[in-house]
Amino acid sequence: MHPSRRSLLRAGGLGLATGLAGCLDSFRPGGGTSDDLALASVDVGGSPGGEVVVQPAGSTVVLDFFATWCQPCKPQMAELGAVREQFPDLAMRSVTTESDRDAVRAFWREYDGNWPVLLDPELQASSTYDPRGFPTLFVFDADGEQVWSHTGLARSQDIVAAVERARS
């Protein structure tokens, strides 16, 4: 390929990518408030069914974004279970964008979930918290300030350290 043609294509591609990034950003629904955001929960193992507040005021919160088809989300459940054992009173929430309650229920049972699992098919929580992939974890202190986040498989000791930081 001729050098000037290659430069032109590269510049055009860069311009297109920049333009698309701007468009995608302008359509992102984020910017919502987490103060009273509640989602439907699935009635299964530690999850009460009905509406559950995503980030309850005055509580240290571990917020996990996952998908049932996500491979690293499966071992993430064991890591979260270990955190739950250490902090049984901790406000833990797992959020999925999936709407199939039966699939979520089966996943929850298979991987021993015992905290609220919330459905977010309309992307209310996802647009508010903006997870960058699955799994993504956030830890918030009692004032609602984010003290830690991690995308990808997180080890229980790292989550525990973040919870302890949030509680100090």
Secondary structure, DSSP 8 states (H G I E B T S, - for coil): --HHHHHHHHHHHHHHHHHHHHHHHHH-------SS-EEEE-SBTTB-SEEEESS-TTS-EEEEE--TT-TTHHHHHHHHHHHHHH-TTSEEEEEES---HHHHHHHHHHTT--S-EEE-TT-HHHHHH---SSSEEEEE-TTS-EEEEEES---HHHHHHHHHHHH-
